[in-house]
Every structure is written in structure tokens, then in C-alpha cells.
């Protein structure tokens, strides 16, 4: 009953997700559910967790505490997806010892695989979705799949990882990976030949287009937002998606934004020049709105740390400092993976060309921002950085009130002000409305706490890194 109520609030994809959810009963306040794969488990928890809890709470009352999801172990191997048109036809008898046709290897980045993709909270749902596509390509519940997010977050990596895995595990199927620009170029070339009356060339390009796109088993198109100005090209892609889906073939797209961020162009409407809101044709956008859209967001601290560990394996950091260097480099928030790679490439170049030792102290000196070079840390900006790290108002740190939530950040701020500036204890005390004896006591208390509590010591060091960069 609850699942039926929940389905009523879902889109088509949500309904497909819940169709695979099983109910195993209610005991000790826990509702026990089952799902067939990790993608559905992740998607339920991240997208429908609150909805499920609300629905179960309304039906079961105060006895309900929470729900639990159990991952079903497959009783039989997952059947291989057959890439054939959905029409009734007599299949020829299977011949034994027939070798699958060899396909031309795709031009892919060697490092863009699932094994080298660093998972974190910012991308785990997208990763699970892409892995599910590889397991069961063409499954209507995951077709088409749209991976969206800002530049440099890993969309191309995931699409190429799908292609690489399918190429390695299913050599008999035809996989097409194209950047949107390549698709645009192929479409425009065909249109130009037709417009110029070059029939032979047009027929040749048309056959090549059909061979490259319509006859494939898996189509991956990267960065489709680049098709924004080419409405006819968008229409061609929309028709292609429709055809491939009707034949049970897999489509995976990537884009720099969610479908809801586009304006819909009606039939015959041309895209406006200098439009502030990006535009797509109604036909293409309808596919995107009905697809499985999984997002990538800015890498969090743990993901940045994992990325730096993975991508710095071949950089000769000082072995004693390596882990702390990775921590130091991961502290400043960076909007995307490319910024992290750029920093690592620059450090490698400094070592190769100038012989710079890549110890923690040298890297700290190298990474001083030119705009801050020579700038002196002040009591004010140290206090602001500590307050931001603890998500408290700076005013609270200097308040006379004995606010329990401000005690630790105030001690850390005092400690770092004393460590990183030349201000006297009296001046530090004035900044926090305390006398110098209170400052001494606070610093001593924090030092003792750091000696006993590694997490506090780690947090103080992280804030110091943030101030140093």
C-alpha cells in the first residue's frame, strides 16, 4: 500500500525504480525492503528516503522507526542484453564456434576507466548508474542515461569508462562514442551536401551517418549543450534516440546542466541570439526530461584527497611527507578535477625543470598565491577562517557569553593567532575580549586536548593549511 502511494508521487523513472523494490515485512520498528542492485539502493536513499519515511510513518504510526534495504544476491547470472529490433521474426539457427565480429577499437583515454575513477559523495550516484548501464545495457529503466554537471567533474571520464568496459567485456557489440562537436560536424556536412545539390556526396555521407550512429548498439554523446545553436542537429539526435530506444539499444548522454535549466524551443522556433537561458528543441528536451539524470557536484574534501592520492602516484613527493602533502593540497576547495590536475602538473614541472625538492615545506612556499605574496595574516582573517570552518558567526568568538559551541573554535583561533602572527598575548586577548592570562590558559588547554584527541589536532592542522594557502 505504501509503495503504491509513493509511486503516485514519482516520475516514470521513479516508478521503474520502485517496480524492482520488494517488501519483506515490518519488525522492531524497521520496515525491510529489497532491491536487486546497488544503483537502486543508492537512488532510493538519496532521492526517495524522506518520502518513504513519511509514507511509512503515516501508515504504521509511531511504531515506525526507519526502513532498511537489503541487496538481493542474484540467483542466476544476469542475462546478456540482446541488441535486436523489437519485431517478430524467425531467428536463424545458432551456429557453433562462430567468432563474434571484431569491432574497430574506439579512440579513448587510457586512464578513463572505472578503476581509476575516484568515488566520493559528489559522484557516487552517477558512478553507480554508469556501472549499471554496463551490466545491463539497453534496460528501459536506465535508457537514456544523462550524466550532468559543470566542466571538469568527470562526465567524460564516466562516458569513456562505460565505452571501455563494454569494449572489453562485450566485443561483439558496436559502441559509438562521440563528442557533441563531432556529431554536429557530421550532421552539418550532410546538410551542406544536400543544400549544394551534391547528391552523390550526400548519399555517401548519409550512409556513413547511418553506419556510424543508427546501426550502433550503444551510443554515447558527450557535452550535448554544444548543440545549442544547431536546432536541426538537435532534431536529428532526438530522432536517433527514439529509434535506438525502440530497438532496445542503449543511449548515454552528458551535459553541463540539468534538463530543467534549458528553455524549450517549440517547433519552428529559432534559438535567440545572446539568450541568457540556454535553449534546446522541444523534441530533444522531452527525451532529456524523461531520462535518468544523475549529477556530479564539486568534489568534497575526502574526494579531493582521494583524487590527489591517485593522480600524484608518479610525482616524487618526499616519501616521509607524502600523506601530509596530499592533505595540504586537498584543503583548499577546488571547483573541479582539472584544477587539481593543473596544480599537480605544475608541481611535477617545477621538480623536473628546476630540480625543486617536493617536500611539504617547499610545496607550501611554491603554492603561495601571487596576489597574497607578502601579505601578513591578521587576527581578523584568522578569526574569520576559524569561524567559517566551524560554521559559527565571527562575533560569537569575541562574545563575553560562555557559549559552549564557541569554546573550541575560540581556543583554536587564539592558538593560531599566537602561532601565525607576531601579535602579543595582550593584543590577541583584546581581539577576543579576554585578558592575556585567559589566552594563555586557552592555548595550554588546546595543546593538551590535541595531544589526547587526534581529530582535534587534525582539524587545527587543516585550518592552518587553509590559512597558509
C-alpha positions as CSV (number, residue, x, y, z in Angstrom):
1,X,0.0,0.0,0.0
2,X,2.8,2.4,1.0
3,X,4.8,1.7,-2.2
4,X,1.7,2.4,-4.3
5,X,1.3,5.8,-2.5
6,X,4.9,6.6,-3.1
7,X,4.7,5.6,-6.8
8,X,2.0,8.2,-7.3
9,X,4.5,11.0,-6.5
10,X,7.2,9.7,-8.8
11,X,8.1,10.3,-12.5
12,X,8.4,7.4,-15.0
13,X,11.9,6.6,-13.9
14,X,11.0,6.7,-10.2
15,X,8.2,4.2,-11.0
16,X,10.7,1.9,-12.7
17,X,12.9,2.1,-9.6
18,X,10.1,1.1,-7.3
19,X,8.9,-1.7,-9.5
20,X,12.0,-3.5,-8.5
21,X,11.6,-2.9,-4.7
22,X,10.4,-5.8,-2.6
23,X,8.8,-5.8,0.8
24,X,10.0,-8.3,3.4
25,X,8.0,-7.2,6.4
26,X,7.9,-5.0,9.5
27,X,9.6,-5.9,12.8
28,X,11.0,-4.0,15.8
29,X,10.1,-0.7,14.1
30,X,12.0,-1.4,11.0
31,X,10.5,-1.9,7.5
32,X,12.6,-4.3,5.5
33,X,12.9,-3.7,1.8
34,X,14.9,-5.4,-1.0
35,X,16.4,-4.2,-4.2
36,X,18.3,-6.1,-7.0
37,X,21.3,-3.8,-7.3
38,X,23.4,-1.1,-5.6
39,X,22.3,1.6,-8.0
40,X,18.7,1.3,-6.9
41,X,19.8,1.2,-3.3
42,X,21.7,4.4,-3.7
43,X,19.0,6.1,-5.7
44,X,16.2,5.2,-3.1
45,X,18.3,6.5,-0.2
46,X,19.3,9.7,-1.9
47,X,16.1,10.7,-3.8
48,X,13.2,9.0,-2.0
49,X,14.4,8.4,1.6
50,X,12.4,11.2,3.1
51,X,9.3,10.3,1.0
52,X,9.5,6.7,2.2
53,X,9.9,7.6,5.8
54,X,6.9,10.0,5.7
55,X,4.7,7.4,3.9
56,X,5.6,4.6,6.3
57,X,5.2,6.9,9.3
58,X,1.7,7.9,8.2
59,X,0.6,4.2,7.6
60,X,2.4,2.5,10.5
61,X,2.2,5.3,13.1
62,X,4.6,5.8,16.0
63,X,5.8,2.2,15.9
64,X,7.8,3.0,12.7
65,X,11.4,3.9,13.3
66,X,13.1,3.6,9.9
67,X,13.5,1.4,6.8
68,X,16.3,-1.0,5.9
69,X,17.3,-2.0,2.4
70,X,18.7,-5.5,1.7
71,X,20.6,-6.1,-1.6
72,X,19.4,-9.3,-3.2
73,X,22.1,-11.7,-4.3
74,X,21.3,-12.7,-7.9
75,X,20.2,-16.4,-8.1
76,X,21.1,-16.6,-11.8
77,X,23.6,-14.8,-13.9
78,X,22.4,-11.5,-15.4
79,X,21.3,-12.3,-18.9
80,X,23.2,-10.7,-21.7
81,X,21.2,-7.9,-23.4
82,X,20.4,-8.7,-27.0
83,X,20.7,-5.7,-29.3
84,X,18.0,-6.6,-31.8
85,X,14.9,-4.7,-33.1
86,X,11.7,-5.4,-31.2
87,X,9.9,-7.1,-34.1
88,X,8.6,-10.6,-34.6
89,X,10.9,-12.5,-36.8
90,X,12.3,-16.0,-37.1
91,X,15.8,-16.2,-35.8
92,X,18.3,-18.3,-37.8
93,X,19.7,-21.3,-36.0
94,X,22.8,-20.6,-33.9
95,X,26.0,-21.8,-35.5
96,X,28.6,-23.3,-33.1
97,X,32.1,-22.0,-32.9
98,X,31.2,-18.7,-34.5
99,X,33.5,-15.9,-33.5
100,X,31.9,-12.5,-32.7
101,X,32.8,-9.9,-35.3
102,X,35.8,-7.8,-34.5
103,X,34.9,-4.1,-33.9
104,X,37.2,-1.2,-34.6
105,X,38.7,-0.1,-31.3
106,X,37.5,3.2,-30.0
107,X,39.8,6.1,-29.5
108,X,39.6,6.6,-25.7
109,X,41.8,7.9,-23.0
110,X,43.7,5.0,-21.4
111,X,43.2,6.3,-17.9
112,X,39.5,7.0,-18.2
113,X,38.2,3.7,-16.7
114,X,36.0,2.8,-13.7
115,X,39.1,1.5,-11.9
116,X,40.7,5.0,-12.0
117,X,37.6,6.9,-11.2
118,X,37.8,8.3,-7.6
119,X,34.4,7.9,-5.9
120,X,33.0,10.3,-3.4
121,X,29.7,11.7,-2.1
122,X,29.8,14.1,-5.0
123,X,29.7,11.4,-7.7
124,X,28.7,8.1,-6.2
125,X,25.1,8.0,-7.7
126,X,26.4,8.8,-11.2
127,X,29.1,6.1,-10.9
128,X,26.5,3.5,-9.8
129,X,24.3,4.5,-12.7
130,X,27.1,4.1,-15.3
131,X,28.1,0.8,-13.8
132,X,24.5,-0.4,-14.0
133,X,24.4,0.5,-17.7
134,X,27.4,-1.7,-18.4
135,X,25.8,-4.6,-16.5
136,X,22.5,-4.4,-18.4
137,X,22.8,-2.1,-21.5
138,X,19.5,-1.2,-23.1
139,X,17.5,-1.8,-19.8
140,X,14.5,0.6,-20.2
141,X,14.8,1.7,-16.6
142,X,18.2,3.2,-17.4
143,X,17.7,4.4,-21.0
144,X,18.6,7.0,-21.9
145,X,21.0,7.9,-19.1
146,X,22.1,11.6,-18.7
147,X,25.2,12.5,-16.7
148,X,25.2,16.2,-16.0
149,X,27.5,18.6,-14.1
150,X,29.9,21.5,-14.6
151,X,33.0,21.2,-16.6
152,X,35.8,19.2,-15.1
153,X,33.8,17.0,-12.7
154,X,34.2,13.7,-14.6
155,X,31.4,13.4,-17.1
156,X,33.8,12.4,-20.0
157,X,35.7,10.0,-17.7
158,X,32.4,8.2,-16.9
159,X,31.2,8.0,-20.5
160,X,34.6,6.7,-21.7
161,X,34.7,4.3,-18.8
162,X,31.3,2.8,-20.0
163,X,32.7,2.5,-23.5
164,X,36.0,0.9,-22.3
165,X,34.2,-1.6,-20.1
166,X,31.7,-2.6,-22.8
167,X,34.5,-2.9,-25.4
168,X,36.4,-5.2,-23.0
169,X,33.5,-7.4,-21.9
170,X,31.2,-7.4,-24.9
171,X,33.5,-7.4,-28.0
172,X,30.6,-8.4,-30.3
173,X,28.6,-5.2,-29.9
174,X,29.1,-1.9,-31.7
175,X,29.8,1.1,-29.4
176,X,29.9,4.6,-30.7
177,X,31.4,7.4,-28.6
178,X,31.3,10.9,-30.0
179,X,31.8,14.4,-28.6
180,X,28.8,16.6,-29.5
181,X,31.0,18.7,-31.7
182,X,31.7,15.6,-33.9
183,X,28.0,14.8,-34.1
184,X,27.4,18.4,-35.1
185,X,30.1,18.3,-37.8
186,X,28.7,15.0,-39.3
187,X,25.2,16.4,-39.4
188,X,26.2,19.7,-40.9
189,X,28.4,18.1,-43.6
190,X,25.4,16.0,-44.7
191,X,23.1,19.1,-44.7
192,X,25.5,21.2,-46.7
193,X,26.0,18.4,-49.3
194,X,22.2,18.2,-49.7
195,X,21.8,22.0,-49.9
196,X,24.5,22.3,-52.6
197,X,22.8,19.6,-54.7
198,X,25.8,17.2,-54.4
199,X,23.7,14.0,-54.5
200,X,26.5,11.5,-54.6
201,X,28.3,13.1,-51.7
202,X,25.0,13.4,-49.8
203,X,24.2,9.7,-50.2
204,X,27.7,8.8,-49.2
205,X,27.6,11.0,-46.0
206,X,24.0,9.7,-45.3
207,X,25.2,6.1,-45.4
208,X,28.2,6.9,-43.3
209,X,26.0,8.6,-40.8
210,X,23.6,5.6,-40.6
211,X,26.6,3.3,-40.2
212,X,28.2,5.4,-37.5
213,X,25.1,6.2,-35.5
214,X,21.8,4.4,-36.3
215,X,23.4,1.0,-36.7
216,X,25.2,1.0,-33.3
217,X,24.3,-0.9,-30.2
218,X,25.4,1.7,-27.7
219,X,25.6,5.4,-28.4
220,X,27.5,7.8,-26.1
221,X,27.4,11.5,-26.9
222,X,29.4,13.9,-24.7
223,X,28.6,17.6,-24.0
224,X,25.3,17.9,-25.8
225,X,25.0,21.5,-24.6
226,X,27.3,22.3,-27.5
227,X,24.4,21.6,-29.9
228,X,22.5,24.6,-28.5
229,X,22.6,26.6,-31.7
230,X,22.0,23.7,-34.1
231,X,18.3,23.1,-33.9
232,X,18.3,20.7,-36.9
233,X,21.1,18.8,-35.4
234,X,19.2,18.5,-32.2
235,X,16.2,17.2,-34.1
236,X,18.4,14.6,-35.7
237,X,19.7,13.5,-32.3
238,X,16.2,13.3,-30.9
239,X,15.1,11.1,-33.7
240,X,18.2,8.9,-33.3
241,X,17.5,8.5,-29.5
242,X,13.9,7.5,-30.3
243,X,15.0,4.9,-32.9
244,X,17.7,3.4,-30.7
245,X,15.4,3.2,-27.7
246,X,12.7,1.5,-29.7
247,X,15.2,-1.2,-30.7
248,X,16.3,-1.8,-27.1
249,X,19.7,-0.1,-27.7
250,X,21.5,2.0,-25.0
251,X,21.9,5.8,-25.2
252,X,24.1,7.7,-22.8
253,X,24.5,11.5,-22.9
254,X,26.4,14.1,-20.9
255,X,25.6,17.8,-20.4
256,X,26.8,20.6,-18.3
257,X,23.5,21.2,-16.6
258,X,20.2,19.6,-15.6
259,X,17.4,19.5,-18.3
260,X,15.3,21.9,-16.2
261,X,18.0,24.6,-16.8
262,X,17.1,24.7,-20.6
263,X,14.4,26.7,-22.2
264,X,12.2,24.7,-24.6
265,X,12.1,25.8,-28.2
266,X,8.8,25.0,-29.8
267,X,8.5,23.5,-33.4
268,X,9.8,26.1,-35.9
269,X,11.2,28.4,-33.2
270,X,14.8,29.5,-33.7
271,X,17.2,30.0,-30.8
272,X,17.5,33.6,-29.7
273,X,21.0,35.2,-30.0
274,X,22.7,36.1,-26.8
275,X,19.9,34.3,-24.8
276,X,20.7,34.2,-21.1
277,X,18.9,30.9,-20.7
278,X,20.3,28.0,-22.9
279,X,17.8,26.6,-25.3
280,X,17.0,23.2,-26.8
281,X,14.4,21.9,-29.1
282,X,11.2,20.5,-27.6
283,X,11.8,17.1,-29.1
284,X,15.3,16.7,-27.7
285,X,14.4,18.2,-24.4
286,X,11.5,15.8,-24.0
287,X,14.0,12.9,-24.1
288,X,16.2,14.6,-21.6
289,X,13.3,15.3,-19.2
290,X,12.2,11.7,-19.4
291,X,15.7,10.2,-18.9
292,X,17.6,9.1,-15.9
293,X,19.5,12.2,-14.9
294,X,22.4,11.8,-12.5
295,X,24.5,14.7,-11.4
296,X,28.1,15.4,-10.5
297,X,28.9,18.1,-8.0
298,X,32.1,19.9,-6.8
299,X,34.5,17.4,-5.1
300,X,34.3,17.4,-1.3
301,X,37.4,17.2,0.9
302,X,37.5,13.3,1.0
303,X,37.1,13.1,-2.7
304,X,39.8,15.8,-3.3
305,X,42.1,13.8,-1.0
306,X,41.4,10.6,-3.0
307,X,41.9,12.3,-6.3
308,X,45.3,13.8,-5.2
309,X,46.5,10.4,-3.9
310,X,45.5,8.7,-7.2
311,X,46.9,11.4,-9.5
312,X,50.1,12.0,-7.7
313,X,51.4,8.4,-7.6
314,X,54.1,9.2,-10.2
315,X,55.1,12.6,-8.7
316,X,58.2,12.3,-6.5
317,X,56.9,13.8,-3.3
318,X,59.1,13.4,-0.3
319,X,58.2,9.9,1.0
320,X,58.0,11.0,4.6
321,X,55.8,13.9,3.7
322,X,53.6,12.3,1.0
323,X,50.4,11.8,3.0
324,X,50.6,15.2,4.6
325,X,51.3,16.8,1.2
326,X,48.2,15.2,-0.2
327,X,46.3,16.5,2.8
328,X,47.7,20.0,2.4
329,X,46.8,20.1,-1.3
330,X,43.3,18.9,-0.7
331,X,42.3,21.5,1.9
332,X,41.6,24.4,-0.5
333,X,38.1,23.9,-2.1
334,X,38.6,23.4,-5.9
335,X,35.6,23.6,-8.3
336,X,36.7,20.7,-10.4
337,X,39.2,17.9,-11.1
338,X,41.1,19.8,-13.8
339,X,42.1,22.5,-11.2
340,X,43.6,19.7,-9.0
341,X,45.3,18.1,-12.0
342,X,46.7,21.6,-13.0
343,X,48.3,22.0,-9.6
344,X,49.8,18.6,-9.6
345,X,51.2,19.0,-13.2
346,X,52.7,22.4,-12.2
347,X,54.5,20.8,-9.2
348,X,55.8,18.0,-11.4
349,X,57.1,20.5,-13.9
350,X,58.8,22.6,-11.1
351,X,60.6,19.4,-10.0
352,X,61.5,18.3,-13.5
353,X,62.7,21.6,-14.9
354,X,64.1,23.4,-11.8
355,X,65.0,20.5,-9.6
356,X,62.7,21.7,-6.8
357,X,62.5,19.3,-3.8
358,X,58.9,18.3,-3.3
359,X,58.8,18.3,0.5
360,X,55.9,19.7,2.4
361,X,57.7,22.9,3.3
362,X,58.9,23.6,-0.3
363,X,55.4,22.9,-1.7
364,X,54.0,25.4,0.8
365,X,56.4,28.1,-0.4
366,X,55.6,27.2,-4.1
367,X,51.9,27.5,-3.7
368,X,51.7,31.0,-2.1
369,X,49.3,32.8,-4.3
370,X,50.9,35.8,-6.2
371,X,48.0,38.1,-5.0
372,X,48.7,37.2,-1.4
373,X,52.5,37.1,-1.7
374,X,54.0,39.2,1.1
375,X,50.6,39.6,2.8
376,X,50.6,39.2,6.5
377,X,48.0,37.1,8.3
378,X,45.9,39.2,10.7
379,X,44.0,38.4,13.9
380,X,40.8,39.3,12.0
381,X,41.3,37.0,9.0
382,X,42.4,34.1,11.2
383,X,39.3,34.5,13.4
384,X,37.1,34.6,10.3
385,X,38.7,31.5,8.8
386,X,38.2,29.5,12.0
387,X,34.6,30.7,12.4
388,X,33.8,29.7,8.8
389,X,35.4,26.3,9.4
390,X,33.1,25.7,12.4
391,X,30.1,27.4,10.8
392,X,29.7,30.0,13.6
393,X,29.5,33.7,13.5
394,X,32.8,35.5,14.0
395,X,31.1,37.8,16.6
396,X,30.5,34.7,18.8
397,X,34.2,34.1,19.2
398,X,34.7,37.5,20.8
399,X,31.5,37.4,22.8
400,X,31.6,37.6,26.6
401,X,28.9,34.9,26.8
402,X,30.1,31.4,27.7
403,X,28.7,29.7,24.6
404,X,29.6,26.1,24.6
405,X,29.6,25.8,20.8
406,X,32.1,28.7,20.6
407,X,34.6,27.4,23.2
408,X,36.7,25.1,20.9
409,X,36.8,27.4,17.9
410,X,37.8,30.3,20.1
411,X,40.7,28.3,21.6
412,X,41.8,27.3,18.1
413,X,41.6,30.9,16.9
414,X,43.6,32.2,19.8
415,X,46.2,29.4,19.3
416,X,46.6,30.1,15.6
417,X,46.7,33.9,16.1
418,X,49.6,33.3,18.5
419,X,51.3,30.8,16.2
420,X,50.9,32.6,12.9
421,X,51.3,36.3,13.8
422,X,53.7,38.4,15.8
423,X,51.0,40.0,17.9
424,X,51.4,39.9,21.7
425,X,49.2,37.9,24.1
426,X,47.6,41.2,25.2
427,X,46.6,42.0,21.6
428,X,45.3,38.5,21.0
429,X,43.3,38.9,24.2
430,X,41.8,42.2,23.1
431,X,40.6,40.7,19.8
432,X,38.6,38.1,21.7
433,X,37.6,40.3,24.7
434,X,39.8,38.3,27.0
435,X,42.8,39.1,29.2
436,X,46.2,37.7,28.4
437,X,46.0,35.1,31.2
438,X,42.8,33.7,29.7
439,X,44.6,33.5,26.3
440,X,47.5,31.5,27.9
441,X,45.1,29.2,29.7
442,X,43.1,28.6,26.4
443,X,46.2,27.8,24.4
444,X,47.5,25.4,27.0
445,X,44.1,23.7,27.2
446,X,44.0,23.3,23.4
447,X,47.6,21.9,23.2
448,X,46.7,19.3,25.9
449,X,43.5,18.4,24.0
450,X,45.4,18.0,20.7
451,X,47.7,15.6,22.5
452,X,44.8,13.4,23.5
453,X,42.4,13.8,20.6
454,X,43.8,13.2,17.1
455,X,40.7,14.6,15.4
456,X,41.1,18.0,17.1
457,X,44.8,18.1,16.2
458,X,43.9,17.2,12.6
459,X,41.3,19.9,12.4
460,X,43.7,22.6,13.7
461,X,46.3,21.5,11.1
462,X,43.7,21.7,8.3
463,X,42.7,25.2,9.3
464,X,46.4,26.1,9.4
465,X,46.8,24.7,5.8
466,X,43.8,26.7,4.7
467,X,45.4,29.9,6.1
468,X,48.7,29.1,4.5
469,X,47.3,28.6,1.0
